[in-house]
């Protein structure tokens, strides 16, 4: 059965690339453009996602705040979070610690390489090859 990923990402470019590449690996993708809609979508999902990919730099509510909220709620605390952000590495590491995320991939100029790293991390967390 395909795994479902929720991707909270405000960049249309990043969403398009993530969708294309992650679908190649058999994942079902649900997108949210900001933290508030991501929070609502995740809570309303009857079957919770297998993993959440979270950008930190989002409009209104920061991704880090969403991660903290989700990791503190009984119905979502079990869902692994991976941070995918272009923020400086120290800020990302702090967000990982505060939100209880299982790891991070830093966005850089080579998006293809970033996504390959992200896929490896997702599969490792979900116990897939």
N, C-alpha and C positions, 0 to 999 in steps of 0.2 A: 504494500500500500504506500503510495507517495506521501512523503513528509510535507507538512505545511509550514512555510516560513512567513512571518509578518515582517515586512521591511518598512521602517519608519524613516523616510528620506524625502527631503524637500526638493532636491535637484531632479528635474525631469530627465536630464541626461544620464545621471547615475541610475535612476529607476529603470530606464530603457535598457541599459547595459546589464544591470543586475538581473532583470527579468529574462533577457535573452540567454545569458550564460547559466543562470541557475536552473532554468527550465530544461536545458540540455542535460542536466544531471538528475532530472526526474522530480524536482521539487515543485510543489504547488506554491504559488506566490500570491500573497495578499499585501497590497500597498496602503500606506497612509502617508499623507504629505506633511503632517505635523504631529506633534506629540499628543495634543488633545484628541484628534480624530483617531490616532493609533490606540490611545487608551480606551476610548469608547468601543472601537472595533474589537479589540482583544477581549474586553469584558463581555461583549455581546455574542462572541463566537461560542456556539454550543460545544463544539470540540475545539479545545484550546490549541494554539499553534505548537509545533514541536520546538520552535526556536524563534527568537526575535533578533533581527538585525537593526541596530539603532544608530542613527547619525546623532551627533551631539549638538551640532549647530542648526537648530530648527527655529522657525518663527514662533513667537509668543513663549511657549513653555520649552525650556531646554531639554534635550534628549536625556541628559543626566538625571533631571528631575523625574522624567517618566520612568527611567530605570529604577530609581529609588522607590517610586510609588508601586511599581509592579512587583519588585522583590519584597515589599512589605505587606502584600495582600495574600491571604490564604489561598485564594483561587488562582493566583498567577505566580506565586513565589517559586514554584517548581520549574517554570519555563526558563531555559537557558537564554541568556542575552549575550550577543556579540556586538561590540561597538565597532562601527565603521565610520571613521571620521578623519577630516583633514586638519583637525586642531593639533597644536604642538603635542609631542609625545608625552610630556609630563602631565599636561591637562587630561589627556586620554587615560593615562595610568591612574590618576586620581579619580576619574569618573568610574573606571573599572572597579576600584576599591569601594567607592561609596555606593555604587549600584548593585554590587554583587555579580557583575557581569563575569562570564566565563573566559573572556579574552577580548582581544581587539585586533583590528587590522587598520593600519593608518593609510588613508588615501594619499596617493602621490600622483605624479605625472603619468606613470605607466599603469593605467587602469586595468589592463589585461593581467598584469602580474599581481595586482592587488586582489582581483577577483579570484585568480587561481589560489592565492593564499587564503582568501576567505572561504572558498569551497573546501580546501583541506581542513581548515579549522572547524567548519560546520560538520563535516563528515566525522572528524575525530570526536567531537562532542556528542554527536548522535550515534556513535559506534558503528559507522558505515565505512565501507572501503571505497 
